[in-house]
């Protein structure tokens, strides 16, 4: 399947859904309790969320989804510790492994995409589970872990780099471990704090000492709770940038301003005009100027954001520069943008964009979620039709996308 988009002016009111990256972590943490976990502001419409909910059901959990809420409870039978799965996998299976091993002493999950350890960065997840007293091994396209003493044990863990996934997995796995775990050099991000907030409501004992360390005192039992998922900062940023490049005026409800202060400073200095409300951001007028950014740990500009900034730079007259310090060379999407007339080149670890050229029509491919939404934004500025293949990638992280675009005055996304 593919979708088509052309000239669109975004104008009106849009509400940001619950954060994809936070929701997936909270779902993994639901395996730490047999009580019911009730989540609100929850993005049930996301493809990755739907995959994860099916995984929980395959493990024996009950799932009831209504509008923007979900209740995850105990099934009639005991939870399975092996997730035998032949559908599309997601990277969050690594957190499911941490949760199963913490709660039941063992677990078996599919490797994301069926990849091998050497092909994707699983080494930090393996390291932290081993530090907590688990044996970890591969069986075909599955990753297995088993606590050597039947229960994970607290430990000191030093991350060589600030990894979001490894930080989350340490928090999840250590919550029910015996004794205290101290995680040094964690990556403190909004979704990390959301996970900690929910777990502490459930009875966990987790303390954060800035970017220095996190202390987790293991407990014997976690209860259910009710928790509201934080807004999705990537979706919020998408509507803000979309408003500027389509010469629109958008009020973005449920806007997580405190999570986007640094990106917004760069955008304001690069021509975006916005006004802060109590719970919303109004982006009105403005012209895109060239940008120069480098990505880095929170509160800096996240690596996921740089394709959005690339489109913003492509709409400006002048030279824009992007350096991704987290994932050097993550610029494959630029080759797809080039098919639409965007002039850019890679110099070392830097993407240089010569902006100001109109976007042409054509057929491109969404290489991943963030590349896909960048192509969609570019297509909104084109007088010709832009067709995006592998469009399912976009729906992994954007809920009710076509309906929201229509509500902002755009045309329904045409599937071809």
ChimeraX attribute file (.defattr): number of C-alpha atoms within 10 A of each C-alpha:
attribute: neighborCount
match mode: 1-to-1
recipient: residues
	/A:1	9
	/A:2	17
	/A:3	18
	/A:4	22
	/A:5	26
	/A:6	23
	/A:7	19
	/A:8	24
	/A:9	22
	/A:10	26
	/A:11	22
	/A:12	17
	/A:13	16
	/A:14	20
	/A:15	16
	/A:16	25
	/A:17	27
	/A:18	25
	/A:19	24
	/A:20	27
	/A:21	19
	/A:22	21
	/A:23	27
	/A:24	25
	/A:25	22
	/A:26	24
	/A:27	23
	/A:28	25
	/A:29	25
	/A:30	27
	/A:31	28
	/A:32	26
	/A:33	20
	/A:34	18
	/A:35	16
	/A:36	18
	/A:37	24
	/A:38	19
	/A:39	22
	/A:40	17
	/A:41	20
	/A:42	26
	/A:43	30
	/A:44	22
	/A:45	19
	/A:46	22
	/A:47	19
	/A:48	25
	/A:49	21
	/A:50	15
	/A:51	16
	/A:52	22
	/A:53	23
	/A:54	17
	/A:55	22
	/A:56	23
	/A:57	16
	/A:58	16
	/A:59	19
	/A:60	20
	/A:61	23
	/A:62	17
	/A:63	17
	/A:64	11
	/A:65	16
	/A:66	10
	/A:67	11
	/A:68	15
	/A:69	17
	/A:70	20
	/A:71	16
	/A:72	24
	/A:73	22
	/A:74	18
	/A:75	14
	/A:76	9
	/A:77	9
	/A:78	11
	/A:79	18
	/A:80	16
	/A:81	21
	/A:82	17
	/A:83	20
	/A:84	14
	/A:85	13
	/A:86	8
	/A:87	11
	/A:88	11
	/A:89	18
	/A:90	17
	/A:91	15
	/A:92	20
	/A:93	22
	/A:94	23
	/A:95	26
	/A:96	31
	/A:97	30
	/A:98	31
	/A:99	29
	/A:100	27
	/A:101	29
	/A:102	30
	/A:103	26
	/A:104	19
	/A:105	20
	/A:106	24
	/A:107	23
	/A:108	26
	/A:109	27
	/A:110	28
	/A:111	24
	/A:112	19
	/A:113	13
	/A:114	15
	/A:115	15
	/A:116	16
	/A:117	15
	/A:118	8
	/A:119	7
	/A:120	11
	/A:121	11
	/A:122	19
	/A:123	11
	/A:124	19
	/A:125	22
	/A:126	21
	/A:127	18
	/A:128	24
	/A:129	27
	/A:130	19
	/A:131	19
	/A:132	24
	/A:133	21
	/A:134	25
	/A:135	16
	/A:136	18
	/A:137	14
	/A:138	15
	/A:139	11
	/A:140	11
	/A:141	15
	/A:142	20
	/A:143	23
	/A:144	23
	/A:145	23
	/A:146	24
	/A:147	21
	/A:148	15
	/A:149	10
	/A:150	15
	/A:151	20
	/A:152	29
	/A:153	24
	/A:154	23
	/A:155	20
	/A:156	14
	/A:157	21
	/A:158	17
	/A:159	17
	/A:160	10
	/A:161	13
	/A:162	19
	/A:163	17
	/A:164	16
	/A:165	20
	/A:166	25
	/A:167	24
	/A:168	26
	/A:169	25
	/A:170	26
	/A:171	29
	/A:172	32
	/A:173	29
	/A:174	34
	/A:175	34
	/A:176	29
	/A:177	25
	/A:178	18
	/A:179	15
	/A:180	20
	/A:181	25
	/A:182	22
	/A:183	23
	/A:184	20
	/A:185	19
	/A:186	28
	/A:187	23
	/A:188	23
	/A:189	16
	/A:190	21
	/A:191	25
	/A:192	20
	/A:193	15
	/A:194	19
	/A:195	24
	/A:196	23
	/A:197	14
	/A:198	21
	/A:199	25
	/A:200	17
	/A:201	16
	/A:202	21
	/A:203	16
	/A:204	24
	/A:205	17
	/A:206	20
	/A:207	14
	/A:208	16
	/A:209	11
	/A:210	11
	/A:211	14
	/A:212	12
	/A:213	18
	/A:214	22
	/A:215	20
	/A:216	27
	/A:217	19
	/A:218	23
	/A:219	16
	/A:220	11
	/A:221	14
	/A:222	21
	/A:223	17
	/A:224	20
	/A:225	18
	/A:226	14
	/A:227	21
	/A:228	15
	/A:229	24
	/A:230	26
	/A:231	27
	/A:232	25
	/A:233	24
	/A:234	22
	/A:235	22
	/A:236	25
	/A:237	22
	/A:238	17
	/A:239	21
	/A:240	27
	/A:241	21
	/A:242	28
	/A:243	29
	/A:244	26
	/A:245	26
	/A:246	21
	/A:247	20
	/A:248	21
	/A:249	24
	/A:250	24
	/A:251	24
	/A:252	25
	/A:253	19
	/A:254	21
	/A:255	28
	/A:256	21
	/A:257	20
	/A:258	10
	/A:259	19
	/A:260	19
	/A:261	14
	/A:262	14
	/A:263	19
	/A:264	18
	/A:265	11
	/A:266	16
	/A:267	22
	/A:268	14
	/A:269	13
	/A:270	19
	/A:271	17
	/A:272	22
	/A:273	20
	/A:274	20
	/A:275	10
	/A:276	13
	/A:277	13
	/A:278	9
	/A:279	11
	/A:280	20
	/A:281	20
	/A:282	20
	/A:283	24
	/A:284	18
	/A:285	18
	/A:286	18
	/A:287	17
	/A:288	26
	/A:289	22
	/A:290	25
	/A:291	22
	/A:292	15
	/A:293	18
	/A:294	16
	/A:295	21
	/A:296	16
	/A:297	16
	/A:298	17
	/A:299	16
	/A:300	15
	/A:301	21
	/A:302	18
	/A:303	19
	/A:304	17
	/A:305	18
	/A:306	22
	/A:307	22
	/A:308	22
	/A:309	26
	/A:310	29
	/A:311	25
	/A:312	26
	/A:313	28
	/A:314	31
	/A:315	26
	/A:316	22
	/A:317	16
	/A:318	15
	/A:319	18
	/A:320	22
	/A:321	21
	/A:322	22
	/A:323	24
	/A:324	21
	/A:325	16
	/A:326	17
	/A:327	13
	/A:328	14
	/A:329	15
	/A:330	18
	/A:331	21
	/A:332	12
	/A:333	20
	/A:334	24
	/A:335	15
	/A:336	22
	/A:337	25
	/A:338	15
	/A:339	15
	/A:340	23
	/A:341	17
	/A:342	25
	/A:343	18
	/A:344	20
	/A:345	16
	/A:346	15
	/A:347	11
	/A:348	9
	/A:349	15
	/A:350	19
	/A:351	20
	/A:352	21
	/A:353	26
	/A:354	19
	/A:355	24
	/A:356	19
	/A:357	15
	/A:358	15
	/A:359	25
	/A:360	21
	/A:361	19
	/A:362	17
	/A:363	16
	/A:364	23
	/A:365	19
	/A:366	22
	/A:367	17
	/A:368	16
	/A:369	18
	/A:370	22
	/A:371	24
	/A:372	25
	/A:373	24
	/A:374	26
	/A:375	26
	/A:376	25
	/A:377	24
	/A:378	29
	/A:379	26
	/A:380	23
	/A:381	23
	/A:382	19
	/A:383	15
	/A:384	16
	/A:385	18
	/A:386	25
	/A:387	23
	/A:388	27
	/A:389	19
	/A:390	17
	/A:391	23
	/A:392	17
	/A:393	20
	/A:394	24
	/A:395	18
	/A:396	19
	/A:397	25
	/A:398	26
	/A:399	20
	/A:400	14
	/A:401	17
	/A:402	16
	/A:403	13
	/A:404	19
	/A:405	20
	/A:406	15
	/A:407	16
	/A:408	21
	/A:409	15
	/A:410	19
	/A:411	17
	/A:412	16
	/A:413	17
	/A:414	11
	/A:415	13
	/A:416	10
